[in-house]
Amino acid sequence: MLPDPPPPPPAPGDAVRAVRGSCACGRVRYRLAGEPTTARFCHYSRCRKARAAGHAANLMAAIDAVRFSEGAGEIATWRVPGARFFAHAFCRHCGGSVPRLDREREVAIAPMGGLDDDPGVRPVCHIFAGSRARWDEIRDGLPGYDEGLPA
């Protein structure tokens, strides 16, 4: 196994150290140059299936915090007809998840599994826990919500 590369210094114009991320094949590379707003585990069935995992670990940041440094043209987005917010952004070559820019809500949703550096935040809750896979037991003590966050 290769060691992780050292974290980069802040790029010109970045207020904080940028957190790097990439898809599985490395064709799509990005930086999160702003402070994340939160991180959550999402058990929504579409998120689970898009990540082929028990849940998606998502980091949220301001939409302008994400900067694609390579491969922006290699990103495809799949949307469910009629879904209000769900969409899945991925590399056309390897299928690896990459940040999705939700312009309607002005937020970037970055899959934490694609991050190459520690973002400095940890997930704070489980959302859509009512839709979780029946084999997936939530045991970490974080708050869980059957649907999205309470109003």
N, C-alpha and C positions, 0 to 999 in steps of 0.2 A: 504494500500500500504506500502511495506517495504522500508525503506530508503536505498539509495545507500551506499555500504560499503566505508570506507575511502580509498583514493588512496594509493597504496603500495609505499614503499620507493624504490629507485633504487636497482635492483638486482645486485649481484656481476658481474662485467664486463659490466654493462649497463652504458653508458655515461650520459643518461638522465633517468628520471622517466619513467617507462614503462606504457603504456596505456593498460588496460586490455579489453578483449572482450570475448564474448561467443555466442554460439548458443542459441536458445530458451529453450532447455531442459537442457543446462549446461553440456552436455557430452563432447562437444568440447570447450576448453578454450585456449586462446592465449594471447600473449603480443606483442605489437608493441614497440620495444626497441630502435628504432632510430627516428630521426626527420622526420616527414612526409614531402614529397616533395610538395604536393598540394592536394586539394580536389575539386571535381567538382560534379555538378548534371548532370546525363546522362539521356536523354529522348529517347534513342535508343529503338525501340520497343521490342527487346529481353531483354534488361535490365529492362524495365518496367514490362514485363510479368514475368521475373524471380523473381522480388521483389513484384509482385502484387501491384504495386503502380504507381503513376503518373510519377515518375522518381526514379532513383537510386542515392543515395548520396554516392559517393565513395571517399575514402582517398587513396592516392598513397604514397608508401614508397619504400625504397630500399628492394630488395627481402630478404636480410639477416636480415632485421629489424623484421620480423615476426618469433615468436617462439611459437610453439604449446606446451602448458604445459600439456594438457590432450586431449585425444580423436583423435589424428591425424589419427589413423586407422579407425575412424568413418566417415571420409570425403569422399564424392563422388563428382565427377566432371562430369558435362554434357556439351558436346560440340556439336555444330551444324556442321554437315558435310559441309566442304567447307568454314566455317567461318574463317577468318584470325586470329582474336583476341578474339572473344567472347567465353566465357566459364563461367559456373556458378558452384561454389563450395558450397557445403551445407552439413549439418549433415544428415547422413542416417536415423536417428531416428525421428527427428522433422522437417527436411526440412529447418531449419534456415540457412541463408546465412553466410558464413565464408570467410576469406581472400583467394583469389586465387593467387597463385604464378605463375607469367608469366615468365618462364625461358627464353623465346625467347627475351623478352624486358628487363629482369632483374629488374622487378618491381613487387611489391605486390599491389593488389587492394583489399582494405578492405572495406566492407560495413559499413558505419558509424552508421547505425541503430543497429549494433551488438556490438558497443563499450560500455563498462561499465563506462569508465572515459572520461572526456573531453580531446580531443586530442590537444587542444590549437590552432587549425586551423579551418577555416570556408571555405565552398565552395566559389570559386572565379568566377565561370562562369557556364553556361549551355551549354552542348554539345549535338549534334544531336537533337536540338530543332525543326528541320523540321520534325522529326519523333514523336513529342510529341502527347499525347492523345489530341484530339480536345477539351475535357472538361477541360484540364489542362492549365490554364492561367499563364504565367510567369509574376509576378508583383514585384519582389524584386529589380529590377534595376541592377542586375548583367548582364554582357555581355552575349549574347547568340549567338551560332553559329549553323547554320542549319545542318552542318555535324560536323566532329571532329574539333579540334583546327586548325586555319589557319597555313599554312606552314611558 
